[in-house]
Amino acid sequence: MSNTVDAKALGRIERVIEKKKGMIQLSLHACVHCALCAESCFKFQQSGGDPTYTPSYKAINSIGKIWKKKGRLSEAEYETIRELAWEKCVLCMRCYCPLGISIPILIATARNACRERGVHRWYSTRRNA
């Protein structure tokens, strides 16, 4: 299997991103990396302080990467995002950002983009293909 995203999947990913374009742009620019959101994340607390469990880290390194590269990520990059968006986040909606960034919506958007690529919660349809 190719490491590139096929044109149809890329089109679907672009539509997912376009729906939340303004929110994504504003959120990525507004985040000051204060990590206050980590205090409200039980996954972060359970991790013993692993920074990759910080809600802002998960959002920036999932939808942020998809946004920056316009969905043109390698299979390995999508697998990393799958881990951040599903394994390290349960979308409990408890993330709190003092600036009003809706981290759960950003992570949900990353999940939607991943699904369009064939990357899902428990598996990737492209893995071991």
N, C-alpha and C positions, 0 to 999 in steps of 0.2 A: 504494500500500500504506500501511496505517496504521502509525504509529510506536508503537502500543501492542501489547502481547503479548496474543494471543487467550487466551480462558479455558482451553482445553484445554492449550495450551503452558504457561500459567502453573501449572496443576495439576501437570503433569509436572515443571516446574522446582521447585516446592515439595516434591515427593516426593524429588527429588535432594538438595535442601538438608536436608530432614528427616533423611535417613539419616546425615548428618555434622554434625548440629546442634550437638552437644556439643563436638566437635572444632573446629568453626568458631568458636563463641563463645569457647572457651578460648584458641584461637590468636590471635584478634583482640585479646583483652584482654591476653594475655601478651606479645605482641611489643613490645619496648622500642625498636624502630627503631635498633638498634645497627649494622646493616648488616654484621655479621660474616659473614652468609651470602653476601655478595657475593664474598668471597675464594675461595669454592669454586665459583663460577659462571663457566664459561669464556665464556659469552655476555656477561656483564658485563665480563670482562677484555678480550674482543675489541672491545667497544663503546668502549673508551677511557675507561671510567668513567662512562658515561651512567647516571644514577640510575634511569631507568625500566627498566633491565636488572637491578636488584638483586632477588634472589628475593623478599624481603619486600615490596617495592613491587609486584611482579607479583601476589603473593597478595592483598595488602590491596586493591589496585585492580581485582581481578577478582572472586574469591568474596566479598571484603569488601563490594563495592558491590552484588553480587547479593543478598547476605544482608541488608544494610541496607534495600534497597528491595524486598525479598521478590520479586525477579525482575521487578519492574515498571520496566524500564529502556527507554529509547528504542532505536531501531534503531542510532543513532550510538553510544550507550553500549555496546551489544553488540559493535559493530564494533571499538571501542577495546579491549574485553576480548578479542576474538578476536586482535587483534594482540599483546597482552600474553601470552596463554595459549598461542599457537601460534608466532607469529613471533619472539617474544623469549624463548621457553622451549622446550627440546626434551625436557623431562622426563627428563633423564639421571640423576636421583636423587642427584646429587652435592651438592645444597644441604645445608649444615650449619648448624643453629641451636643455639647453646649452651644455649638454654632447652628444646630438645626439640620445637620446633614442626615438624610434618611439612609443610614447604612443598610438596613434590611432591603430596601427597594433596590439599592445598588447591587447587592449580592444576588437578589432574585433576578435581576436583569442579566447578571453574569451567568446564572444558571440557565436562563432562557437562551442566551447566545450559545452556550455549550451544548444544549439539547439540539440546536439547529446544526451543530457540527457532528452530532452523534455521540457526544460525551454525556454520560448520565451518572446518577448517584452511585450505583454499585459497580458499574462497568462502563467500558467504552465499547461501542460497536466496532470501532476500528482496531482495538487492541487484539493482538495475536491473529489478525486477519490474514 
